[in-house]
Amino acid sequence: MLLQQIVGTSLPIIQAPMAGWQGSELAVAVSNAGGLGSLPCAMLTVEAMRGELAAIRAGTRLPYNVNFFCHSPPAPDADRETRWRASLLPYYEEFGIDTAAIAPGAARSPFSPEAADVLDEFKPAVVSFHFGLPSAALMARARATGARIFSSATTVDEALWLEAHGADAIIAQGSGAGGHRGIFLSNDVTTQMGTFALLPQIVRAVAVPVIAAGGIADAQGVAAALALGAAGVQIGTAYLLCPEAKTSAVHRAALRSDSARHTAITNVFTGRPARGIVNRIIRERGPLSALAPEFPLAASAIAPLRAKAEARGSGDFSPLWCGQNASGCREVPAAELTRDLAGSL
Ligand SMILES: Cc1cc2nc3c(=O)[nH]c(=O)nc-3n(C[C@H](O)[C@H](O)[C@H](O)COP(=O)(O)O)c2cc1C
C-alpha cells in the first residue's frame, strides 16, 4: 500500500519533521503541493504547538503529520554535567563565558497528556514519533484522535518492536539520515545501516507499510526507494535551504559549501547520536563522547558557545544537522522542491 492510500496525499513524499528548523510554514507548503507536511513539536510549548496547528489549519485542508519525541527524560546527573563542562572549559574561556551563568539550553520534551489534548482539537491525519513509541496510555490517546501512527526504526529489531506495539507504518531511517537517529532499543551505533540496506530487510520483516528515510535527495532516489518496496519516502535535508525553513545563516552557508560532504554521527550537541556537518566541536570533542550528559541534557552546556560563535558568524559550535546527501538542497520554494522530488510519479 502506498502512502497516498494510507493518508490521502497525492504524492508518496513526507517532509521530515525537523524540530527547531521549521514550523507550520514549511508544512503547509508541502501539504498544499501534494506531499505530507510535518509539524515537529519536540521544541514547542503546548501553547506554541496550538498556534502552529491553527496556522496549518488556516493554510491547508490537506493531510499533515504532527511529530513528537518520546524519550524518557533522564534525572540530571551533577557529576557528569560537571565533567562535561570541565571538558568545555577552554572554549568558555576563549569566548569569555561565565560558567556559573549557563542557563538550561533549548528543551526537548516528550509527548505528553497536554500535547494529546491539543491533538484532540486538531485531529491530524498522521502522528509520528521518534525514539520508539510513548506509553500504552499515551498511544491510546494519540490513536483515539483518528490519526495513523508512524515511528522511526533504525534496525530490523526496532521495526519488529514498533509493529508489535501498534505502529501503522514504519519509517526505515538509514544511517545516512540527517538529524537525530531514531535508535531506541540500544545505544550501539554499529547496528546502524544505510537506507538501501535497511529498507528491504524491514520490508521483508514486517507486514505494515514502510517509509524510506535517509539520503534521498532527488526523484531517482525516491523511485529507487519505491522499487525496494517503500510505500513512500521521508525527506529532511533537501528542504533545509527552502525559504520556508528556519535554517540559520551559518547552517545555510555550511549546506552550500563543500563541508556538507563531511558529516558524522555525533552526541556532543544533545547526548543522543545525530548526523551533522563536521565542525570544530565535533572534531575536538566528538564525534561520540562518553562525557556528554544524557539526552537532552547535553544541550545546555553547548548553548552559550553556539550563541557566541553564531554571533561572530561561525557554526563551530552549532548542530549543523545534515544527511549524507546534501546534493538535493536548493533555494527554491518547498512546493517546487516537492514536485521535483516526485518527478513523474
Ligand atoms: C535538521 C533536522 C532536524 C530533524 N528533526 C527531527 C525531528 O524533530 N523529529 C523526527 O522525527 N526526525 C527528525 N529528523 C530526522 C528526519 O525525520 C529524517 O529521518 C531525516 O531527515 C531523513 O534523512 P535526510 O535528512 O537525509 O533526508 C531531523 C532531520 C534533520 C535534517
The ligand as a Tripos MOL2 file, in Angstrom:
@<TRIPOS>MOLECULE
LIG
   31    33     1     0     0
SMALL
NO_CHARGES

@<TRIPOS>ATOM
      1 C1         17.5230   19.4240   10.7150 C.3       1 LIG1
      2 C2         16.8750   18.1110   11.0270 C.ar      1 LIG1
      3 C3         16.0550   18.0010   12.1420 C.ar      1 LIG1
      4 C4         15.3700   16.7910   12.4050 C.ar      1 LIG1
      5 N1         14.4850   16.7440   13.4510 N.ar      1 LIG1
      6 C5         13.6610   15.6560   13.5740 C.ar      1 LIG1
      7 C6         12.5420   15.6870   14.4580 C.ar      1 LIG1
      8 O1         12.2910   16.6750   15.1500 O.2       1 LIG1
      9 N2         11.7560   14.5820   14.5150 N.ar      1 LIG1
     10 C7         11.9770   13.4700   13.7320 C.ar      1 LIG1
     11 O2         11.2070   12.5080   13.8250 O.2       1 LIG1
     12 N3         13.0220   13.4290   12.8760 N.ar      1 LIG1
     13 C8         13.8570   14.4920   12.7640 C.ar      1 LIG1
     14 N4         14.8670   14.4700   11.8350 N.ar      1 LIG1
     15 C9         15.1430   13.2290   11.0620 C.3       1 LIG1
     16 C10        14.1850   13.1040    9.8790 C.3       1 LIG1
     17 O3         12.9250   12.6560   10.3270 O.3       1 LIG1
     18 C11        14.6370   12.1100    8.8000 C.3       1 LIG1
     19 O4         14.9070   10.8480    9.3700 O.3       1 LIG1
     20 C12        15.8630   12.5680    8.0140 C.3       1 LIG1
     21 O5         15.8060   13.9400    7.7220 O.3       1 LIG1
     22 C13        15.9510   11.7950    6.6970 C.3       1 LIG1
     23 O6         17.2130   11.8840    6.1270 O.3       1 LIG1
     24 P1         17.6810   13.1010    5.1540 P.3       1 LIG1
     25 O7         17.9040   14.2550    6.0810 O.co2     1 LIG1
     26 O8         18.9440   12.5640    4.5550 O.co2     1 LIG1
     27 O9         16.5890   13.3580    4.1640 O.co2     1 LIG1
     28 C14        15.5720   15.6620   11.5690 C.ar      1 LIG1
     29 C15        16.4320   15.7840   10.4590 C.ar      1 LIG1
     30 C16        17.0610   16.9830   10.1760 C.ar      1 LIG1
     31 C17        17.9270   17.0810    8.9450 C.3       1 LIG1
@<TRIPOS>BOND
     1     1     2 1
     2     2     3 ar
     3     2    30 ar
     4     3     4 ar
     5     4     5 ar
     6     4    28 ar
     7     5     6 ar
     8     6     7 ar
     9     6    13 1
    10     7     8 2
    11     7     9 ar
    12     9    10 ar
    13    10    11 2
    14    10    12 ar
    15    12    13 ar
    16    13    14 ar
    17    14    15 1
    18    14    28 ar
    19    15    16 1
    20    16    17 1
    21    16    18 1
    22    18    19 1
    23    18    20 1
    24    20    21 1
    25    20    22 1
    26    22    23 1
    27    23    24 1
    28    24    25 2
    29    24    26 1
    30    24    27 1
    31    28    29 ar
    32    29    30 ar
    33    30    31 1
@<TRIPOS>SUBSTRUCTURE
     1 LIG1         1 GROUP 0 **** ****
